[in-house]
Amino acid sequence: MKIWDLIKVENIRNRSWFRRLFCIVVLLFSSIAIITHIALDNTVDVDDNLFELDLVLDIQRSNYARLKKDLQENSVSFNTKLEKELASLHFQYLGEFIGEVEKFKQEIPSTANWRYYVREEIMDVKEEIYILERYYHNREDEEFQEFLSKYNNVSYGNEIFYSYEEEVFYHALEEYYQKPSSEIESVINAKKEYLNNVEQLLKEGIYYRYLEYMIKVIKSGYDIHQDTGREEDTDYFIGAFLDYPELADSIIEQKIEDEQDYRVQNVYRMQTIPGCDLLSEDEYFKLFPNYEGLKRACKRQEELANEKKEILKYSTTHAILSAIPHDEDSLDYTILSSKTTVDGVKHLGIIILIIIILTGGDILTREKISGEENILLTSPNKRGKIFLAKFLYITLECYALWFIGLFLFIIISGNLYGFHEIFTPALVYKGGKVVETFYLLTILKDIFLASIPILAFLSFYFSLSLFSKKTFVVAGISFLGIAISSISWPLILRSQTSILTYMIFPYLDYTTILNHTSNYRSALAIVDIKDSTGIIISILTFLICYSIGNFVYAKREIKND
């Protein structure tokens, strides 16, 4: 019989509707679990941001209530009338700030939002304008002279009521103390113009117009920090674009109105991609055994960081959503889409391996028990061909299950996030540049790579089953191997030994290599391996195990019961 005919025979012999239903149900629940995990893993940051915003608002409300009580009851002695006047002014603007943020809380989900920082900044700018105008009209005011001569902090009692007293008061007063009135008037007018513009931008709530205005302001030579009281921390949103001006132009040209658009988030995410500092004081780096290993790990980290940045740049300028996976030591989060969730199908390998062990792993041991093995061994077909047909049947079943899983991932992800993105190009860094490839072809390529270690492990299981009639013993040994695979990389790092990296176990879930997870990258400091090492070891494991199994099966003696 031909190989294909033998495979069909195996399919008929192992056909079971219950088995097929079991496989599909397990794949369905596994797909839902993986997609849910990906979604939850990338919504933690949003929850944290909401918590942070509530916390900040509670602190501001507490400050507001305390200041209100002190002003109403005169329970605290201000050093000068000026201090009480400025405290009242701050009380007024703080109340406006809290009210505005609470009103737009649904639109401003966290402090990591340009509108939140602009509203906070407006409070500082208004106070600066007030102080400069008062000084401009009352240059000989004794209180101002006394305040400047003493270089006081604006405070009452031992409590400093103003969070940014040095930035606001000293920038507003010390910087322009004894400057010509014309210069002070020019600064006041510039601040008023800036204030009016950003207040209008806040009303519009259109991100690209805000970005366009801020870039223009900066390019004009206007000192954001000094001339507006803007804090350096608030420069995060503009600073990212100053580092990549071509991306700022792209955002403006594409008229992106929402800051949450993935193209804007791409630029922010680029700021969270770490390089590698050889002088880092992080305790984690002290675990590395030698300087050469650390340099090797750092070099790879820098290469990966550059690849991700280039992909994010390309994604932004060409409006193609990238599917860079989340990594705890890299990007803070991944933009959730059908692409990023379908990518999770690569993790199905171990699930499929377990399914096959549970439902079809007894393909050889069952024959021994039933006596069918004698019939096969006495058939005119060569034993090597029979053994190959059995393994090819298991292999085809493995791919069939993976393709069913891919179909489930596409359906679930498409319903959650839309099907459009699945048919947009994948972005791959290749040959020193970003190239577009058909996304589903990229997924199929990754599935094929991820399947090689799975097939290698199946060959080990397949050959092992030739030596035992007890399926549960073989399955138990195999499950132990799967358990070892799940802790391999942390074990390599903790033990600082490279022996495990030359076994099949660390590569069983090859997605850890495809996604360059932190444990894998860190292991490069211990052993000099490449991404292809796992594939080479898997192929060698497969050849060795299959050859042993084929040899044992060919030499099997017919038993007469």
C-alpha positions in Angstrom: 0.0 0.0 0.0 1.0 3.6 -0.6 1.9 5.8 2.3 -1.3 7.9 1.8 -3.4 4.8 1.8 -1.8 3.7 5.1 -2.5 7.2 6.6 -6.2 6.9 5.5 -6.3 3.5 7.2 -5.0 5.0 10.4 -7.6 7.7 10.2 -10.4 5.1 9.8 -9.0 3.1 12.7 -8.8 6.1 15.0 -11.9 7.9 13.9 -14.2 8.9 16.8 -16.9 11.6 16.9 -16.5 11.9 20.6 -12.7 12.4 20.2 -13.2 15.1 17.6 -15.8 16.9 19.7 -13.4 16.7 22.7 -10.6 18.3 20.6 -12.7 21.1 19.3 -14.2 21.9 22.8 -10.7 22.0 24.3 -9.4 24.2 21.5 -12.3 26.6 21.9 -11.9 27.0 25.6 -8.1 27.3 25.2 -8.5 30.0 22.5 -10.9 31.9 24.7 -8.5 31.6 27.7 -5.5 32.8 25.7 -7.3 35.7 24.1 -8.7 36.7 27.5 -5.2 36.5 29.1 -3.8 38.8 26.3 -6.7 41.2 26.8 -6.4 41.3 30.6 -2.6 41.6 30.4 -3.0 44.7 28.4 -5.8 46.4 30.4 -3.9 46.4 33.7 -2.2 49.7 32.8 -5.6 51.3 32.1 -6.9 50.2 35.5 -3.7 51.5 37.1 -4.1 54.9 35.4 -7.7 55.2 36.6 -6.6 54.5 40.1 -3.8 57.0 39.7 -6.3 59.7 38.5 -8.6 59.0 41.5 -5.7 59.2 43.9 -4.5 62.5 42.5 -8.0 64.0 42.6 -8.4 62.8 46.2 -5.1 64.6 47.1 -6.2 67.7 45.3 -9.6 67.7 47.0 -7.9 67.3 50.4 -5.6 70.2 49.7 -8.6 72.3 48.5 -10.6 71.5 51.6 -7.7 72.3 54.0 -6.9 75.6 52.2 -10.6 76.5 52.2 -10.9 75.9 56.0 -7.7 77.9 56.7 -8.8 80.9 54.6 -12.4 80.9 56.1 -11.4 80.5 59.7 -8.1 82.5 59.6 -6.7 79.6 61.6 -3.2 80.1 60.1 -1.1 83.2 60.2 0.2 84.2 56.8 3.6 86.0 56.9 2.3 88.8 54.7 -0.9 89.9 53.1 0.6 88.9 49.8 0.8 85.3 50.9 -2.8 85.3 51.9 -3.8 86.9 48.6 -1.8 84.3 46.6 -3.3 81.5 48.8 -6.8 82.7 47.9 -5.9 82.9 44.3 -4.5 79.3 44.3 -7.6 78.2 46.2 -9.8 79.6 43.4 -7.8 78.1 40.5 -7.4 74.7 42.3 -11.2 74.5 42.7 -11.6 75.2 38.9 -9.0 72.6 38.1 -10.7 69.9 40.2 -14.1 70.8 38.8 -12.9 70.6 35.2 -11.1 67.3 35.6 -14.1 65.7 37.4 -16.4 67.0 34.6 -14.2 65.4 31.9 -13.1 62.3 33.9 -14.6 60.0 31.3 -12.7 61.7 28.5 -9.5 62.0 30.6 -9.1 58.5 31.9 -5.7 59.1 33.5 -3.0 61.6 34.4 -1.2 60.3 31.3 -3.3 62.4 29.0 -2.4 65.7 27.3 -5.7 67.4 28.4 -5.1 66.6 32.1 -1.6 68.1 32.0 -2.8 71.2 30.1 -5.5 71.8 32.7 -3.0 71.4 35.4 -0.6 73.7 33.6 -3.3 76.4 33.1 -3.5 76.8 36.8 0.2 77.7 37.0 0.0 80.0 34.0 -2.9 81.9 35.4 -1.1 82.5 38.7 2.0 83.6 36.9 0.1 86.1 34.8 -1.6 87.4 38.0 1.7 87.8 39.8 3.5 89.4 36.9 0.6 91.9 36.3 0.5 92.8 40.0 4.3 93.4 39.9 4.1 95.3 36.6 1.5 97.7 38.0 3.1 97.9 41.5 6.8 97.7 41.0 7.5 99.6 44.2 5.1 97.5 46.3 6.9 97.0 49.6 5.5 93.5 50.0 7.0 92.4 46.7 10.3 94.0 47.6 10.3 92.3 50.9 9.3 89.0 49.4 12.1 89.1 46.8 14.7 90.3 49.2 14.0 87.5 51.7 13.8 84.9 48.9 10.9 83.3 50.8 8.9 80.2 50.1 5.3 81.2 49.9 4.0 79.3 52.9 1.9 79.6 56.0 3.0 78.1 59.2 5.1 75.0 58.4 2.9 73.9 55.5 3.8 74.9 52.0 0.4 75.3 50.3 1.6 75.6 46.8 3.0 72.5 45.1 5.1 74.4 42.6 5.9 77.5 44.6 9.5 77.8 43.3 8.7 77.3 39.7 5.8 79.7 39.6 6.8 82.5 42.0 10.5 82.6 41.3 10.1 82.2 37.6 7.5 84.9 37.6 9.2 87.3 40.0 12.9 86.6 40.3 13.4 86.1 36.5 11.8 89.5 35.7 12.8 91.4 38.9 14.1 94.9 37.8 13.7 94.1 34.2 12.3 96.9 31.9 8.5 97.3 32.1 8.3 96.7 28.3 9.9 93.3 28.7 7.5 92.3 31.5 4.5 93.5 29.5 5.7 91.4 26.5 6.0 88.3 28.7 2.5 88.9 30.1 1.0 89.2 26.7 2.8 86.1 25.5 1.5 84.1 28.4 -2.0 85.4 27.9 -1.8 84.4 24.2 -0.6 81.0 25.1 -3.3 80.6 27.8 -6.0 81.6 25.3 -4.7 79.2 22.7 -4.5 76.2 24.9 -7.9 76.9 26.5 -9.3 76.9 23.0 -7.5 73.7 22.1 -9.0 72.1 25.3 -12.5 73.0 24.1 -11.9 71.5 20.7 -10.2 68.4 22.2 -8.5 67.6 18.9 -5.1 66.0 19.5 -3.4 66.8 16.2 -4.2 70.5 16.6 -2.7 70.6 20.1 0.4 68.8 18.8 0.7 71.1 15.8 0.4 74.2 18.1 2.9 72.9 20.6 5.5 72.0 17.9 5.1 75.5 16.4 5.6 77.1 19.8 8.7 75.1 20.5 10.2 75.7 17.0 9.6 79.5 17.5 12.1 79.4 20.4 9.4 79.8 23.0 10.7 78.3 26.3 7.9 76.0 27.4 9.3 75.5 30.9 10.2 79.1 31.7 7.6 81.0 29.8 4.6 78.9 30.8 5.5 77.3 34.0 5.2 74.0 32.3 6.8 71.2 34.3 9.4 68.9 32.7 7.2 65.8 33.5 4.4 67.2 31.3 6.9 67.4 28.4 6.6 63.6 28.0 3.8 64.0 25.4 5.6 66.6 23.3 9.1 65.3 24.1 8.4 62.0 22.4 7.6 63.9 19.2 10.6 66.2 19.5 12.8 63.1 19.4 10.9 61.9 16.2 9.8 65.0 14.3 8.9 63.0 11.2 6.3 61.2 13.3 4.9 64.5 14.6 4.5 65.6 11.0 2.8 62.3 10.2 0.3 62.6 13.0 -0.6 66.2 11.9 -0.8 65.3 8.2 -3.1 62.4 9.0 -5.3 64.7 11.2 -5.5 62.2 14.1 -8.0 63.7 16.5 -7.8 61.2 19.4 -4.7 60.7 21.5 -5.7 57.1 22.1 -5.3 56.3 18.3 -2.6 53.6 18.0 -0.4 55.9 15.9 -0.1 58.4 18.7 0.3 55.6 21.2 3.1 54.2 19.0 5.2 57.3 19.6 4.6 57.2 23.4 5.4 53.5 23.4 8.7 54.2 21.7 9.7 56.0 24.9 9.1 52.8 26.9 11.4 50.5 24.9 14.5 50.2 26.9 18.0 49.8 25.5 20.7 48.3 27.7 23.0 50.1 30.1 26.1 48.1 31.0 26.5 50.2 34.1 23.1 49.5 35.4 22.9 49.0 39.1 19.9 46.7 38.8 20.4 43.7 41.0 19.1 41.5 38.1 22.2 42.2 36.1 24.4 41.1 39.0 23.0 37.5 38.4 24.9 37.4 35.1 28.0 35.2 35.3 30.4 37.3 33.3 30.9 40.6 31.5 31.1 39.0 28.1 27.7 37.4 28.6 26.3 40.7 29.8 27.6 42.5 26.7 26.1 39.8 24.5 22.7 40.1 26.2 22.8 43.9 26.0 23.7 43.9 22.3 20.7 41.7 21.6 18.5 43.9 23.7 19.7 47.0 21.7 19.0 45.2 18.4 15.5 44.2 19.5 14.8 47.8 20.8 15.9 49.2 17.4 13.7 46.7 15.5 10.6 47.6 17.6 11.2 51.3 17.2 11.6 51.0 13.4 8.4 48.9 13.2 6.5 51.5 15.4 7.8 54.3 13.1 6.7 52.5 10.0 3.3 51.7 11.6 2.7 55.3 12.4 3.7 56.9 9.1 1.9 54.2 7.0 -1.1 53.8 9.2 -0.7 50.0 9.6 -1.3 48.6 13.1 1.7 46.6 14.2 1.3 43.5 16.3 4.3 43.9 18.6 3.6 41.5 21.6 3.5 42.7 25.1 6.6 42.1 27.2 7.0 43.0 30.8 10.5 44.4 30.3 9.8 46.2 27.1 6.6 47.9 26.0 4.3 48.9 28.8 1.3 47.6 26.8 0.2 46.3 23.4 -2.5 48.0 21.4 -5.3 45.4 21.5 -6.6 44.4 18.1 -7.6 41.3 16.2 -3.9 41.1 15.1 -2.4 41.1 18.6 -4.9 38.5 19.8 -4.7 36.2 16.8 -0.9 36.2 17.5 -1.8 34.2 20.6 -2.5 31.2 18.4 1.2 30.5 18.4 0.8 29.5 22.1 -1.5 26.6 21.2 1.3 24.2 20.6 1.5 22.8 24.1 -2.3 22.5 24.3 -2.3 20.6 21.0 0.5 18.3 22.3 -1.5 17.5 25.4 -4.7 16.8 23.3 -2.8 14.4 21.1 -1.2 12.6 24.1 -4.6 12.3 25.7 -6.6 11.2 22.7 -4.2 9.6 20.2 -1.0 8.9 22.1 -1.9 5.3 22.6 -1.8 4.6 18.9 1.1 2.1 19.4 0.4 0.8 22.9 -3.3 0.1 22.0 -2.2 -2.1 19.2 0.0 -4.2 21.5 -2.8 -4.8 23.9 -5.4 -5.6 21.3 -3.1 -7.8 19.2 -3.5 -5.7 16.1 0.2 -5.2 16.1 0.8 -8.8 14.9 -1.5 -8.3 12.0 0.4 -5.2 10.9 3.8 -6.8 11.4 2.8 -9.7 9.2 1.3 -7.6 6.5 3.2 -7.2 3.2 3.8 -3.5 3.9 7.3 -2.6 5.1 7.5 -1.9 8.8 9.3 1.4 8.2 6.4 2.5 5.9 3.9 1.5 8.6 5.8 3.4 11.3 6.1 6.4 9.0 2.4 6.4 8.2 1.5 6.3 11.9 3.7 9.3 12.6 2.5 11.2 9.6 -1.1 10.7 10.7 -0.2 12.2 14.1 1.6 15.0 12.4 -1.3 15.8 10.1 -3.6 15.7 13.1 -1.4 18.2 14.9 -1.6 20.7 12.0 -5.3 20.1 11.6 -5.9 21.0 15.2 -3.7 24.1 14.9 -5.5 25.3 11.8 -8.9 24.7 13.6 -7.4 26.8 16.5 -6.3 29.5 14.0 -9.9 29.6 12.6 -11.3 29.9 16.2 -8.8 32.7 17.0 -9.8 34.6 13.9 -13.5 34.3 14.6 -13.2 35.2 18.3 -10.8 38.1 17.7 -12.6 39.3 14.6 -15.9 39.5 16.6 -14.2 41.4 19.4 -12.0 43.8 17.5 -13.1 43.6 13.8 -11.9 41.5 10.9 -10.3 44.3 8.9 -7.0 44.3 10.7 -6.4 40.6 10.1 -6.2 41.3 6.4 -3.8 44.3 6.6 -0.1 43.6 6.2 2.2 42.4 9.0 5.3 44.5 9.6 8.5 42.6 9.8 12.0 44.0 10.4 14.2 42.3 7.8 17.5 43.1 6.2 17.8 46.4 8.1 14.4 47.7 7.1 10.7 47.2 7.8 8.8 45.2 5.1 5.1 44.5 4.7 4.0 40.9 4.4 0.6 39.2 4.3 -0.3 38.8 7.9 -1.9 35.4 7.8 1.1 34.0 5.9 3.3 35.4 8.7 1.1 33.6 11.2 1.3 30.4 9.3 5.1 30.7 9.1 5.3 31.2 12.8 2.9 28.2 13.4 5.2 26.1 11.3 8.3 27.1 13.3 6.4 26.6 16.6 5.3 23.1 15.4 8.9 21.8 14.9 9.6 21.5 18.7 6.1 20.0 19.2 6.7 17.3 16.5 10.1 16.6 18.0 8.5 16.0 21.4 5.9 13.8 19.7 8.6 11.8 18.1 10.0 11.2 21.6 6.6 10.3 23.0 5.9 8.1 19.9 9.2 6.2 20.3 8.8 5.9 24.1 5.5 4.2 23.7 7.2 1.3 21.9 8.8 0.3 25.1 5.7 0.1 27.3 2.2 -1.3 27.1 1.0 1.1 29.8 -0.1 4.3 28.2 -0.4 6.2 31.4 3.3 5.6 32.2 4.4 7.1 28.8 1.9 9.9 29.2 3.1 10.7 32.7 6.7 10.9 31.5 5.6 13.2 28.7 3.7 15.4 31.0 6.7 15.7 33.2 8.7 16.9 30.2 6.0 19.5 29.4 6.2 20.7 33.1 9.9 21.0 32.8 9.5 23.1 29.6 7.4 25.6 31.5 10.1 26.4 34.0 13.2 25.9 31.8 14.2 29.5 31.1 13.8 30.7 34.8 15.7 27.6 35.8 18.5 28.4 33.4 18.7 31.9 34.8 18.6 30.8 38.4 21.1 28.0 38.1 23.3 29.8 35.6 23.8 26.6 33.7 23.6 26.2 30.0 22.9 22.5 29.8 19.1 22.9 29.5 19.5 25.1 26.5 20.8 22.2 24.5 17.7 20.1 25.2 14.3 20.2 23.7 12.5 21.4 26.8 13.1 25.2 26.7 11.8 25.3 23.1 8.5 23.4 23.5 6.6 26.8 23.5 8.7 28.3 20.7 6.7 31.5 21.0 9.0 32.5 23.8 11.7 32.7 21.1 9.5 34.2 18.4 8.4 37.0 20.9 11.9 37.3 22.4 10.6 37.2 25.9 12.7 38.7 28.7 13.8 35.3 30.2 15.0 34.2 26.8 16.9 37.4 26.2 18.5 37.2 29.7 19.6 33.7 29.0 21.8 35.0 26.3 24.1 36.3 29.0 24.6 32.7 30.2 24.9 30.9 26.9 25.6 32.2 23.4 22.6 30.9 21.4 20.7 32.1 18.4 17.0 32.1 17.7 17.6 29.2 15.3 19.2 27.1 18.0 15.9 25.8 19.2 14.9 24.7 15.7 18.2 23.0 15.2 17.9 21.1 18.5 14.3 20.2 17.7 15.2 18.8 14.3 18.1 16.8 15.8 15.8 15.5 18.6 13.3 14.5 16.0 15.8 12.6 13.9 17.3 10.8 16.8 13.9 9.8 18.4 12.3 8.9 15.1 15.3 6.8 14.0 15.3 4.9 17.3 11.6 4.4 17.1 11.8 3.2 13.5 14.6 0.9 14.3 12.8 -0.7 17.3 9.6 -1.1 15.3 11.4 -2.7 12.4 13.1 -5.2 14.8 9.9 -5.9 16.7 9.2 -9.6 17.0 5.8 -11.1 16.4 4.4 -12.5 19.6 2.3 -15.6 19.6 -0.1 -15.6 22.6 
